[in-house]
Amino acid sequence: MTGITEGITRIALDAMGGDHGPAVTVPAALKAIEKGEIAVALVGDRTAIQTELEKFDSPAKKLVQVVPAQGVVEESESPALAYRFKPRASIFVSADVVKAGRADGFVSMGSTGASIAAATVVYGTLDGIDRGALGGPVIGYAPNTVIIDLGTNVDTRPGLLVDFAALGNIMSKLVYKNKNPRVALLSVGSEEGKGNALVKETTELLASADLNFIGNIEPNDLSIGKAEVVLCDGFVGNVILKLTEGLGDAVVEHVKEVLGETEESDKLSNEIFERMNILQAFGGGPLLGVNGLAIVGHGASGENAIANAIGTAKYVMETGLIGAQQAELDRIRAEVID
């Protein structure tokens, strides 16, 4: 992707990822390009992608490149085995395109595990990081509150939560423009000493770090933005993410049952959905702790969400987050060790 793409952000999109494949990823890519200063490499089955592209008469197609790949990694597959036996699958080729310097980052709505594996193996991780972490807001009532981890590391040790604190701190500063982010541990009580062994041990470590650490917060504090960076293991984070998604769907259905199918109910339902399912606004979140840009989204994402994810990739790239993480990790680790 050179020539006419010079000077603009180049994103590799896993065109086969997600529940809908090229039927949605192709128009989403065109929509993102139309917003400006983005070129997209559509990675996947060339015939399927070209078939969808032919349906559109858009000048944005000039900024599209089709990169052939073979196969898709399903959610049910082992990411490690998939990388071994399907190295040319669309998600892995997307990461390869970035590694080769042909794109600035990749976006995928496909298998979360495969996306993480692709970024981890192809990009490599930052020093001292074995596996990246997903971080981002989960509810629109607190759009500047980032939760880490949202599902990557279901089993976590205190030292890793310290790393999450460092990654979340720099992400909050650069991406969300919070000058002095409040960092907190998610626990069953806000009082000092409340929580399991992981929370208590991590509290002792974070107390010596140069962070705006405010201690514990409870789940009901998430929607009021009591902290900008909230730390938890990936098991808890993923439960919270899916709970907010489910609550949003349930409330929307209740509104429709009470008010019926009216213009007013549709407007209210859309507002509730956007507030409860904030990932639709961002499309996805960056995988932290790896040596490259990877935006991981939801498999059920529609055209708008995927277009937004491509825009998010562009924005995150421009903030300098990818290059700033290692220095922040080193700084916080040194303070905790000392």
MOHU-V57386 format. One record per pair of residues at least 12 apart in sequence whose C-alpha atoms are under 10 Angstrom apart, sorted by the first residue. I is the first residue (numbers start at 1). J is the second residue. Records with the same first field share a line. If there is no record, write none. Layout:
BEGIN
I->J  J
END
This chain:
BEGIN
1->39  40  41  63  64  65  66  97  101  102  103
2->39  102  103
4->39  62  63
5->37  38  39  40  62  63  64
6->37  39
7->37  38
8->36  37  38  39  104  314
9->36  37  38  39  40  103  104  105  310  311  313  314  315  317  318
10->37  38  39  40  41  63  64  98  101  102  103  104  105  106  310  313  314
11->29  38  39  40  41  42  64  94  97  98  102  103  104  105  106  107  293  294  310  311  313  314
12->29  39  40  41  42  43  64  65  66  67  91  93  94  95  96  97  98  102  103  104  105  106  107  108  294  310  313
13->25  26  28  29  40  41  42  43  44  66  67  90  91  93  94  95  103  105  106  107  108  109  295  306  309  310
14->41  42  43  44  67  69  72  89  90  91  92  93  94  95  106  107  108  109  110  115
15->28  29  41  42  43  44  45  46  48  49  66  67  69  72  90  91  94  107  108  109  110
16->42  43  44  45  48  49  69  70  71  72  73  89  90  91  108  109  110
17->43  44  72  73  74  90  91  107  108  109  110  111  112  115  297  298  299  300
18->72  74  75  108  109  110  111  112  297  298  299  300  301  302  306
19->109  110  111  298  299  300  301  302
20->109  110  299  300  301  302  303
21->44  45  48  49  72  109  110  299
22->42  43  44  45  48  49  50  51  52  53
23->48  49  51  52  53  302  303
24->52  301  302  303  304  306  307
25->42  49  52  108  109  301  302  303  304  305  306  307
26->40  42  48  49  50  51  52  53  55  56  61  64  303  306  307
27->52  53  55  56  303  304  306  307
28->302  303  304  305  306  307  308  309  310
29->41  42  60  61  63  64  303  304  306  307  308  309  310  311
30->53  56  58  59  60  61  62  63  64  303  307
31->58  60  303  304  306  307  308  310  311
32->60  303  304  306  307  308  309  310  311
33->59  60  61  62  63  64  307  310  311
34->58  59  60  61  63  307
35->60  307  311
36->60  311
37->63  311  314
38->60  63  64  310  311  313  314
39->60  61  62  63  64  65  103  310  314
40->60  61  62  63  64  65  66  103  106  310
41->63  64  65  66  67  68  94  97  102  103  106
42->64  65  66  67  68  69  90  94
43->65  66  67  68  69  70  89  90  91  92  93  94  95  97  106
44->66  67  68  69  70  71  72  88  89  90  91  93  94
45->66  67  68  69  70  71  72  89  90
46->66  67  68  69  70
47->66  68
49->66  67  68
50->66
53->66
67->90  93  94  97
68->88  89  90  93  94
69->86  87  88  89  90  91  92  93  94
70->86  87  88  89  90  91  92  93
71->86  87  88  89  90  91
72->86  88  89  90  91  92  110  111  114
73->86  87  89  90  91  92  110  111  112  113  114  115
74->110  111  112  113  114
75->110  111  112  113  114  299
76->111  113
77->111  113  114
78->111  113  114  117
79->111  112  113  114  115  116  117  118
80->113  114  117  118  121
81->114
82->114  117
83->114  117  118  121
87->118
89->114
90->108  110
91->106  107  108  109  110  111  114  115  116  117  118  119
92->114  115  117  118  119  121  122
93->106  118  122
94->106  107  108  115  118  119  122  294
95->107  108  115  117  118  119  120  121  122  123  292  293  294
96->118  119  122  123
97->122
98->119  122  123  292  293  294
99->119  122  123  291  292
103->293
104->292  293  294  313  314  317
105->119  292  293  294  295  310  313  314  316  317
106->119  286  292  293  294  295  296  309  310  313
107->283  284  285  286  293  294  295  296  297  306  307  309  310  311  312  313
108->283  284  294  295  296  297  298  299  306  309  310
109->283  284  295  296  297  298  299  300  301  302  305  306  309
110->296  297  298  299  300  301
111->296  297  298  299
112->134  151  152  296  297  298  299
113->151  152  296
115->287  294  295  296  297
116->131  132  133  134  152  287  290  294  295  296
117->131  132
118->294
119->131  132  287  288  289  290  291  292  293  294  295
120->132  287  289  290  291  292  294
121->290
122->290  291  292
123->290  291  292  293  294
124->289  290  291  292
125->288  289  290  291  292  326
126->288  289  290  291  292  325  326  329
127->289  290  291  326  329  330
128->160  163  289  326  329  330
129->160  163  288  289  290  326  329
130->160  289  290
131->152  153  160  287  288  289  290
132->149  152  153  164  286  287  288  289  290  291
133->148  149  150  151  152  153  160  163  164  167  168  233  234  286  287  288  289  290
134->146  147  148  149  150  151  152  153  164  168  234  237  238  284  285  286  287  288  289  294  295  296
135->147  148  149  150  151  152  164  167  168  171  229  230  231  234  237  284  285  286  287  288  296
136->148  149  150  168  171  172  229  230  241  278  279  282  284  285  286  287
137->150  222  228  229  230  241  277  278  279  282  284  285
138->150  222  223  237  238  240  241  242  243  244  245  275  276  277  278  279
139->222  223  224  225  240  241  244  245  248  273  274  275  276  277  278  279
140->223  224  244  271  272  273  274  275  276  277  278  279  280  281
141->222  223  224  225  274  275  276  278
142->221  222  223  224  225  226  227  228  275  276  278
143->176  222  223  224  225  228  275  278  279  281
144->172  175  176  177  178  181  225  227  228  229
145->168  172  176  181  182  183  222  223  224  225  226  227  228  229  230
146->168  169  171  172  176  183  222  225  227  228  229  230  231
147->164  165  168  184  185  186  222  227  228  229  230  231  232  233  234  237  238  240  241
148->161  164  165  167  168  185  186  229  230  231  232  233  234  236  237  238  288
149->161  164  168  230  231  232  233  234  235  236  237  238  287  288
150->231  232  233  234  235  236  237  238  239  240  241  242  285
151->232  233  234  235  236  237  238  239  240  241
152->233  234  235  237  238  287
153->232  233  234  235  236  237  238
154->232  233  234  235  236  237  238
155->232  233  234  235  236
156->198  232  233  234  235
157->197  198  199  201  202  233
158->197  198  199  200  201  202  203  204  205  206  233
159->198  201  202  205  206  333  336
160->202  233
161->185  198  199  202  203  205  206  231  232  233
162->202  203  205  206  209  231  329  332  333  336
163->289  325  328  329  330  332  333
164->229  230  231  232  233  288  289  329
165->183  184  185  206  209  211  213  229  230  231  232  328  329  332
166->183  209  210  211  229  325  326  327  328  329  330  331  332  333
167->229  288  289  321  324  325  326  327  328  329  332
168->181  183  228  229  230  231  288  325  328
169->181  182  183  211  212  228  229  230  325  328  329
170->229  321  322  324  325  326  327  328  329
171->229  286  288  316  319  320  321  322  324  325
172->228  229  321
173->228  319  321
174->316  318  319  320  321  324
175->312  315  316  317  318  319  320  321
176->228  316  319
177->319
178->228
180->211  212  228
181->211  212  213  214  227  228  229
182->211  212  213  214  215  225  226  227  228  229  230
183->206  211  212  213  214  215  216  217  226  227  228  229  230  231
184->203  206  212  213  214  215  216  217  218  226  227  228  229  230  231  232
185->198  199  200  202  203  206  213  214  215  216  217  218  227  229  230  231  232  233
186->199  215  216  217  218  219  221  222  229  230  231  232  233  236  237
187->199  200  215  216  217  218  219  230  231  232  236
188->216  217  218  219
189->216  217  218  219
190->214  215  216  217  218  219  221
191->215  216  217  218
192->215  216
193->215  216
194->215  216  217
195->216
198->232  233
199->215  216  231  232  233
200->215  216
202->215  231
203->215  216
204->336
205->333  335  336  337
206->332  333  335  336
207->335  336
208->332  335  336  337  338
209->331  332  333  334  335  336  337  338
210->331  332  333  335  336
211->332
212->227  228  229
213->227  229
214->226  227
215->227
216->230  231
217->230  231
218->230
219->240
222->240
223->276
241->276  277  279
242->277
243->276
244->275  276  277  278
245->273  275  276  277  278  279
246->276  277
247->272  273  276  277
248->269  272  273  274  275  276  277
249->269  272  273  276  277
250->273
251->269  272  273  276
252->265  266  268  269  270  271  272  273  276
253->269
254->269
255->268  269  272
256->268  269
278->305
279->297  298  301  305  308  309
280->297  298  301  302  303  304  305  306  307  308  309
281->304  305  306  307  308  309  312
282->295  297  304  305  306  307  308  309  310  311  312  313
283->295  296  297  298  301  302  303  304  305  306  307  308  309  310  311  312  313
284->296  297  298  301  305  306  308  309  310  311  312  313
285->297  298  309  312  313  316
286->309  312  313  316  321  322
287->322
288->321  322  325
289->322  325  326  329
290->322  323  325  326
291->322  323  325  326
292->317  321  322  323
293->313  314  316  317  321  322  323
294->313  316  317  322
295->309  310  312  313  316
296->309  313
297->309
END
